[in-house]
Amino acid sequence: MMPLTMAKPGETVVIRRITGRDETRRRLAELGFVVDGAVTVVSEAAGNLILQVKESRVALDKPLACRVQF
């Protein structure tokens, strides 16, 4: 497994694991980041990502994006 920060712009990946505290995992789930869910990397700058999750775009900073693994 690799952290989401390793995905390239335009790439669609399937989430395999989300690490961190319960609050962190719950917050990511509220944003649509769930195991077996697909996300597309829209753009990346310095490790910070803009992602397409279902019908929404979500920005994650590098430390939070590292919690999501594909």
ABEGO torsion letter per residue (X at the ends): XBBAAABBBGBBBBBABBBEBAAAAAAAAAAGBBBGBBBBBABBBGGBBBBBBEABBBBBBAAAAAABBX
